[in-house]
Amino acid sequence: MSSPLTVLSRFELRVAARDAEQLLLTAGLPILLLVFFSIVDVLPTGEQTAVEFLVPGVLTIALLGSGFVRLAIALGFDRSFGAIGRYAVSPVRVVDFLGSRALAAAAIALAQVLVLFGLGFALGWRPSLHPALPVVIVLALVGFFGLGLTLGSVAEGLRSLALANALYILLLLLSGVVFELGSLPGWLEAVVRLLPTTAAAELLRATTDGVVGSGLAWAVLAAWAVLGPALAVRTFRWS
């Protein structure tokens, strides 16, 4: 007999497959950014080629879209429609409910990572992969999951949609995803280095270049991987 977690995860994947708008945002946008800016050489990439600079940042965008944006919006609308309240009178536990959302998002994110790696190779990217790369991906996803579930727990419907997309754009612009952090004012650079997206992008860039990355980035990403889920569990409510 399938567990509630397995059943709910399968259901979430089917729902995600039918959500064309969110799939376009979380899957289509990273692909578009990678292809466009790899071909149109307008970004300051230092000594790297455009595709070498872009792939780690685009991977971060993909993980953020699947792990944060989609979860926050889906949970916020489910709450506003009363769908979550129906689970309160069922045997489903909070950990199974939240876990199913995270597992479905993880499956989507994994597919995105494989597609972006393949596309990067097709565009001439030749990474030197460090063994710590999967750890970076897992920590980033866990942190993003927690933050997405937290936002979906405190904001409903259109508010969750607006906040998730606004934060997505803000993090994309400020986290060194598509441009170097050195171009920011010193005080702002110090602040954004504490963001999970900044740490994820830095470590993805390092581990796809064959090195482990900075201790500060690891500490920041690990902290968010603990803080995000803790906030999600603390803020979640059935009604």
C-alpha angles and dihedrals in degrees: 000000000000118000121241088250092056094045093047092046092054090048091051091051091052090049091049092051090057095047099091096171095055092042089054091052099042099035107020100047097057091049091048092049093049095048097041099047092041090057099035104056102209103120123095100243101162113216093341126093116250094255093048090054096041106047098069091045093047090049087056091051090051093050091047092050095050098034101040116013100043094044094047094049096043094049093044093053093043088055094048091049092049093242093127093052090064090062089059091073093046130081090254113124123218091244091054093047095049092038092055091054091050094047093050090049090047091054091051091046092050091052089050093050091052092048093048092047090052093046091048090054090049089053093051103269112150109181129189101221121215118210089240092066095095090050090055091051093049094047092047093050094047091051093046091046091054094048093046093050090046093053091046089052096053101035128051135206117325092007091060089046093052096043095045094050093043092051090045092056093042093051091045091054099042106037103073090253098132101012137031118273090226089076090066124087111270096249092048092048090054090053098046092050085072092059119102092231092054092051092045093050092047093049094044088052091049098044093047087052093054100258133104098234133227125322091231092057091049091049092049094047093046091049092053090047087060098036097047098057091040090056091046093054092044096049100038117111132169095227 
